[in-house]
Amino acid sequence: MSTMDRREFMRKAAAAAGAALGAQVLGCRSTGTGPSLVTTGPAAGKPLRATDTVTLGRTGIEPSRLAIGTGTIGGREQRELGIEGMVKLFRHGLDQGVRWWDTAGMYGTHPHVRAALRDIKRDQVVITSKTRSKDAAGVRKDLEEFRKELDTDYIDILLLHCMTEPDWPGKMKGPMDVLSEARDKGWVRAVGCSFHNLGALQAAADEPWIEVALARFNPFAVRMDVSKTEQVPRVAEALQTMHQRGKAVYGMKILGQGDIKDDRIDESLQFVLGKPCVSGFTIGFGSGDQIDDIIRRIDRIRATA
C-alpha cells in the first residue's frame, strides 16, 4: 500500500469509527451546564492517579500523568516564586511522583528548570518546551538557546507553540523540518504543536508530522478553542481522531488558568480523566499545597481505566 493510500485509509477508517460511535466515544453530551461524562465501560478497573506512568503515543516517552506547568499568566506566577521557590516546587512534585515539567522559551522559566535539574538525574523527568518562532532560522536559534538555557543535551518534547491557523502545516514546513532534523540528531525526542484554535487543532489530525499535541480542554469551554459548552465535543472529536492515529495528546487549561474553581475543579478533572484519548495534562502550580490538592482530588474521583 502506498503512503498516500495508507493515509487515506487511516483517515476514512477513523472517520467511520467516529461516525459509528458518535457521542458515546467522545464521552460527552450537552446539558444545561456543559458536557458531562457518559459511562461507556465497566465500573471496575484500575484507578487513575496523577502520578501514573503514561505512554505518549508512539514516542516511547513515559512521564507521569500530571505535569507541572510553568506558564500561568505567561509564566508570571511561577517567575514570581523565584528560582529557589520554583526549584522547591519541582522537587516537591518529584517527591510525590510528578515527573513531567512543562515550560517554554516565552515563559522565562528555563533558568528555573535548569536549576532544578542540577541535583537530579536528567532521566528522572520529562521536559516539554515550546518555541514561538515562525521560520526555520528562528526555530534553529531557539533550539540552540533552549538547550543552553536548560543545560541539557536533549529536550524530551519540543512543540511549535500556539498554532492558530487551519493552514499551519503548509506555513510551518520550515520549522517542522528543523525539529525533525533535531529529533534525528537526538537533540529532541518528540515533536509537535500546541493549539489555540479549533481549525488548527483539527488540521493536526491529518498531519503525519505531529507526534505530540497540546490542547486546551475542559468541560466548561473556559479559555478553550471554543466559546460554548455545547461546542466542547468538537474539540473532543479532534483529540479522539488524533489518538486513533497514534498521536499523543495532553491537555492544558484543565482548570481554565484558575478560572474554574470550587466544586467545578473535580468535575473538570473527572471530565478529562474520563477521556482515554488524553494521556495527561499540565497544570500551573504556585505551591506544593496546590500539587497535593490536585493529587488528592484525582485519588478521590476514582476514575478508572
Summary of the structure (lengths in Angstrom):
residues: 305
radius of gyration: 18.5
end to end distance: 34.4
largest distance: 55.2
contacts: 1032
relative contact order: 0.16
helix: 46%
strand: 16%
